[in-house]
Amino acid sequence: MSEDPQPGIVISGGSVKIGAVAQGPHARAYEVVHSPGDQISGEQRGNLVSLMHDLLATLQQHESELADHETAQAAADDVSAELDQEHPDTSRIRRLLTNVATAAGSVTEIAAAVAAVQRAITGMLSTI
């Protein structure tokens, strides 16, 4: 009897509780766990809304300086949508903000606006 040459995950015996699992080339697994403290307070939400408004306005002002304005705009819009959720996924927000910063390239005004939102998110997490 020959062994199966395909790689895989084999679990036997006992009980196993697994969160996110991914297997194979380029596989990714994410697990988002919400606790009662994950909600953004009204003050934090207001601050983030203001910072996102500034970021979106800055993207519009510097649209002609961006090689890929559509990507930056789409990522910023996705950040805004995620922040509108009752339990925003901060890891997703961080990835999207990284996408905005990457698309911004050397436009310092956009980089500064992204950094302000990132600092607010970090500050928010430290109070949860």
VEXLO-127938 format. One line per 3 residues: number of its first residue (from 1); their letters; for each residue y, z, x of C-alpha. Coordinates in nm, 3 decimals, padded with zeros to 5 digits. Each point is the difference from the previous one (the first is absolute). Layout:
BEGIN
NUM> A> Y Z X ~ ...
***
This chain:
BEGIN
1> MSE> 00.000 00.000 00.000 ~ 00.336 -00.098 00.149 ~ 00.329 00.181 -00.040
4> DPQ> 00.286 -00.154 -00.194 ~ 00.234 -00.156 00.259 ~ 00.304 00.049 -00.223
7> PGI> 00.225 00.293 00.091 ~ 00.062 00.245 -00.276 ~ 00.033 00.359 -00.105
10> VIS> -00.314 00.201 -00.062 ~ 00.020 00.346 -00.152 ~ -00.306 00.201 -00.088
13> GGS> -00.076 00.354 -00.106 ~ 00.225 00.269 -00.135 ~ 00.321 -00.066 -00.182
16> VKI> 00.297 -00.183 00.136 ~ 00.357 -00.009 -00.123 ~ 00.186 -00.285 00.157
19> GAV> 00.360 -00.095 -00.064 ~ 00.102 -00.344 00.117 ~ -00.265 -00.203 00.183
22> AQG> 00.024 -00.343 00.154 ~ -00.261 -00.192 00.194 ~ 00.007 -00.329 00.180
25> PHA> 00.241 -00.207 00.203 ~ 00.365 00.068 -00.087 ~ -00.102 00.243 -00.275
28> RAY> 00.257 00.251 -00.121 ~ -00.033 00.296 -00.228 ~ 00.279 00.214 -00.138
31> EVV> -00.019 00.318 -00.197 ~ 00.303 00.135 -00.177 ~ -00.031 00.360 -00.108
34> HSP> 00.271 00.146 -00.219 ~ 00.075 00.367 -00.019 ~ 00.237 00.167 -00.246
37> GDQ> 00.265 00.007 00.274 ~ -00.011 -00.378 00.053 ~ 00.266 -00.062 -00.260
40> ISG> 00.347 -00.079 00.124 ~ 00.268 00.240 -00.121 ~ 00.300 -00.134 -00.188
43> EQR> 00.229 00.056 00.298 ~ -00.242 -00.172 00.239 ~ -00.045 -00.292 -00.240
46> GNL> 00.378 -00.039 -00.032 ~ 00.041 -00.001 00.377 ~ -00.277 -00.258 00.043
49> VSL> 00.143 -00.220 -00.275 ~ 00.339 00.006 00.172 ~ -00.153 -00.081 00.340
52> MHD> -00.209 -00.282 -00.148 ~ 00.310 -00.140 -00.170 ~ 00.171 00.000 00.342
55> LLA> -00.303 -00.170 00.160 ~ -00.016 -00.270 -00.269 ~ 00.374 -00.063 00.028
58> TLQ> -00.028 -00.023 00.379 ~ -00.284 -00.250 -00.032 ~ 00.220 -00.214 -00.227
61> QHE> 00.298 00.024 00.238 ~ -00.206 -00.114 00.298 ~ -00.226 -00.247 -00.179
64> SEL> 00.113 -00.294 00.218 ~ -00.085 00.193 00.319 ~ -00.365 00.052 -00.096
67> ADH> -00.269 -00.248 00.095 ~ -00.214 00.117 -00.293 ~ 00.231 00.146 -00.262
70> ETA> -00.255 -00.049 -00.280 ~ -00.258 00.223 00.172 ~ 00.256 00.272 00.070
73> QAA> 00.133 -00.015 -00.355 ~ -00.347 00.007 -00.156 ~ -00.102 00.303 00.211
76> ADD> 00.324 00.183 -00.089 ~ -00.053 -00.077 -00.369 ~ -00.356 00.137 00.029
79> VSA> 00.138 00.321 00.158 ~ 00.237 00.039 -00.295 ~ -00.283 -00.055 -00.246
82> ELD> -00.222 00.252 00.180 ~ 00.280 00.258 -00.003 ~ 00.023 -00.045 -00.378
85> QEH> -00.358 00.126 -00.035 ~ -00.064 00.358 -00.108 ~ -00.213 00.050 00.314
88> PDT> 00.130 -00.249 00.258 ~ -00.244 -00.091 00.279 ~ 00.200 00.095 00.308
91> SRI> -00.241 -00.169 00.239 ~ 00.051 -00.328 -00.189 ~ 00.377 00.055 00.006
94> RRL> -00.011 00.051 00.377 ~ -00.202 -00.321 00.050 ~ 00.243 -00.195 -00.217
97> LTN> 00.301 00.140 00.185 ~ -00.162 -00.105 00.327 ~ -00.029 -00.351 -00.146
100> VAT> 00.371 00.003 -00.087 ~ 00.092 00.120 00.349 ~ -00.220 -00.265 00.161
103> AAG> 00.154 -00.275 -00.213 ~ 00.348 00.132 00.081 ~ -00.054 -00.062 00.369
106> SVT> 00.316 00.082 00.191 ~ 00.230 00.047 -00.299 ~ 00.106 00.356 00.076
109> EIA> 00.159 00.066 -00.339 ~ -00.332 -00.064 -00.174 ~ -00.191 00.202 00.260
112> AAV> 00.240 00.292 -00.058 ~ -00.044 -00.022 -00.378 ~ -00.380 -00.006 00.039
115> AAV> 00.016 00.299 00.237 ~ 00.206 00.196 -00.256 ~ -00.264 -00.055 -00.269
118> QRA> -00.278 00.091 00.247 ~ 00.181 00.324 00.094 ~ 00.039 00.088 -00.368
121> ITG> -00.371 -00.058 -00.062 ~ -00.090 00.216 00.301 ~ 00.236 00.273 -00.120
124> MLS> -00.148 -00.020 -00.347 ~ -00.351 00.046 00.138 ~ 00.101 00.304 00.199
127> TI> 00.108 00.175 -00.322 ~ -00.320 -00.073 -00.190
***
